[in-house]
Amino acid sequence: MWTEPQCVAVALVLLVWVQFGEGKEERGRVWGRREDGSPKEGGRCSYTFIVPQQRLTGALCVSSRVEAANCSELAALRVEVGRQQEQLGRLRGLLEQDGGLAAEVRALRRESGDINARITQIYAQLLHDLIHKKDHALEQRRLESLLLNATAQVLQVSALNEELEKKYEALSSLVNNQSLLITRLEAQCQQTHTHPGPPQQQPKEPQSDSAAPGKTTNGIRRDQSPSLSQQDPPATRPYPPTDAPFSSYPVTKTPGPWRDCQHALESGENTSGIYLLRPLNANRLVQAWCEQNHAQGGWTVIQRRQDGSVNFFRTWDQYKHGFGNLNGEYWLGLEHLYWLSTQAEYRLQVALEDWQGRHVFAEYDRFRLEPESDWYRLRLGQYHGNAGDSLSWHNNKAFTTLDRDKDAYTGNCAHYQKGGWWYHMCAHSNLNGVWYRGGHYRSRYQDGVYWAQFHGGSYSLKKATMMIKPI
Ligand SMILES: [Ca+2]
């Protein structure tokens, strides 16, 4: 059992613990100690100390002799308290520093927030620009699509225009032929009923024809071969009819058909005019103009330009079968040319006339065409003449028309030069171009009737004739 002084000491210590348990600085007094901590027998000792909470936990032993406690312990306690106050001061300093750091962190956070807001704004701007560019690309694609559609429509209209032009030309040719036929019929009627003289524009009609006026009709079949006519009615003739674009202008000679104009000449037909021909091995008839008075005669005219009355901007099929008017401008036809030029060896003469009346010619000692399977490729011999050689460059070249491109150029030469020819890339000559009046012409393309060695490519000739004759 504790004695009374022991109980008092315990109560005193507990009181101190209760009052200073929170670690606060307090002052108190203990009986038996002086103010400076030195022992004072029978008196009281004042003290100053801090009692940390942790230091007062656990069992507490107090000496039963309070009076025996000396002030040296109190001084040690004071030193300890002073040391702890210093630590507390340092801690306060650190706390103030922490407060400064916290303010700095808050400022940094605000700044970071501003930067984030700015980044969000820039991102939104970039997104907007991106969407705008995408819209621009879509608009561009839409415009391109519109342009393509417009181009396709232009091409369609162009094709339609070409088709209409072809129909117009065919109708014009038909009307022209009809007019010639009417004129011829009127002349023949006048000759039969009033004037027994030679017919108008009929070059040296043979006596046999004038002696039998009833037979001089416009029917080419009746004119060409009376014997055939007597044996077979026209509808059952073994020969196919000639091509539609040609006129039914009556042939000037009664016998025939001939292999070519040289054959007709050798048969005594020495008058220039329209003759009916049938090449060897060819089951076809063809009408052609025979030039029997030029350069010893016997020339079969295969092409002629003289007044621009016929459009030569034609299709492959038309160039194949021929077109135009036999007594004017015409193209004999590639298929006929092929059959004619392969039955014997031929030479070609190109006769040209400019707008000052100057005549020149170019002659090639061989002329032949390959069949259609080889695009009527041109085979030429040696040149001589005074026009200049503007066709040898086209030797061994295929024929090209606006609808069949066989030339070496990336585009279609016939499209630019407006006529079929044996184009290379493209031409030193083109006698099937546009007939311009007056010589020098202005055009976007070199599309006149020209022979480069004679007046160059921008001079459209007044007259051009291509004709062949056996060697
Ligand atoms: Ca081409």
Residues whose N, C-alpha, C, O or C-beta is under 5 A from the ligand:
A	BS01	CA	D405 D407 A408 Y409 T410 G411 N412
